[in-house]
Amino acid sequence: MTVRERVERCRAGLEPLCVARLKSGWFCLNETQPLGRTAYGVLYHDALARGLNALDRNGQAQWGIDTALCGEALIAVLGAARANYETWGNVDPSLHTHITARFLDEKPGLGSAPPRQAYDWTKGMSLDSNDQETGRILTALREHIESRC
């Protein structure tokens, strides 16, 4: 699914893994969870900017604030040690940032490597939006973000 398609689904209220609408965009959990547990989401820019440098200074600042808030929510709700942030836009040049919670109990060598290098993203756990635990996590993440906006 492209970034544009994901944003359109969020705008229409059709994205079941959408966590929250932030000032600059939409935060969603991803269907594939490469760490084998819920830990990975993406913040999508609502206006589909081509990249961070396409935004003015206020837009860049808001993107940074929203990105940090999504990472903070993952850390707090999932009990993670930290979050990794990756903004690429090479394949789909629309501003989006991958946010991955990182845990102290990851296997040696994996926790200190960038998520895209440490884990096989084709073999990740599938996230089911109808699963009770996924629903609990979505609600807790949403509440965390809303309480800080």
N, C-alpha and C positions, 0 to 999 in steps of 0.2 A: 504494500500500500504506500502511495506517495505521501509526502508531508501535506500537500494540498488536500488530498482525499481525507487524511486523518483530521485536519482542521475543519473541513466541511462537515464531517461526521460529528465532531465535537459541537460545532455551531448549531447543528440540527438536533442535538441531544440524542444522537444515535450511537455514540461511542461508549460501550459498556465498561471499558477500563479507564474512562476519564475520571481523574481524581478531582480536579478543580480548574476553574477559570481564574487566572491571575491577571494582573493589569496588562502584562505584555503578551500573554498567550495561554496555552492549555497544557496542563500536566497530566500525562497518562501513564499508567503502568503498561508494560509491553506484554504481548501475548507469550513471548518466549523469555524465560528467565534463565539465563546461562549459568548462574551460580547454583542452580538446583534448588533454589528457594526464592521467595519473592524478595527482590532486591533492586530491580532495574526499571527505570521509567525514562520518559523523554518529555522535555518541555518544548512545545511547538509554538513558534511566533505566530500570533493571530493574523497579522497583516502580511504574512509570508514574505518578509524581507529577504533579500538574496543573501544576506550575511550580516554579521555584527557591525561591520564597517559601513553598511548601508543605512544604519540608524544614526540619528543625531545624538549628541551627548546625553540628553535626557533619556532617550530610548535605550541607549547602551547602559546607562546607569540602572534603569528599571529592569532591563533584562538580567543584569547581574544580581539585583536584589531578588527577583523572582527565582532565578536559578538557585541561589543560596537558600531560599526558603524551601524549595522542593527538596534539596539535599538535607536540610535541617529536619524536615518532616520524616524522610526515610530513616535518618539516624534515630530520631526520637521514638518513632512507632515500631521500628524493627529491632531496636537495640543494637544498632551498628556502631562500629568504632569511628567511622568516617565515611565520606562520600567522595567518589571520583567523578569528575566532570569532563566531558569530551564534546567539543563543538567542531564538527567537520564540514558538512555540506558539500562534499566532493561529488557524490553520485546524484543527490537531489539538492540542488543549490537553493534551499529555503532554510532560513535560520531555525535550527533546532539543536538542543543540547541533550546528550545522553547522560543520565545521572545514575550511578551505580553505588548502592550501599556496600560497604566493605566490612568484614567481620574478623574478629580476632581468632576465630576457630577455623578459618580457611586453611587448607592444606599448605604445608611449608612450600614456599616459593610462589604460590598462587596469590596470596594476599598482598604481596609487595609488587607484583607485576601489574601493568595496565590491564583492565578487564578484557579488552579485545585480544590481548596476547595470551592471557592466562587461561581462558576458558574457550571451549569449543561451542560456538554460538549456534551451530546446527544441531546440537544434542541437548539443548536446554530444556528445562521443565516447561510444559505448556500451562499457562494460567487460564483458568476457567472463571469467567465473571459470575457464573451462577454458583460457584463453590462458596460454602458458608465462611470459610477462613479468608478467602479472597474478599468477600463482602465486608468482613470485619476490618480487614486491612484498609480497603478503600475508604470506609467510613472514618476510621481513625486518622488516616492521612488527610482526608478532607477537613475533618474537624481541626486538626493541628494547623493546617494552612489558613482556614477561615478565622481562627482565633488570633492570627497574627496579621491579617490584612486590614 
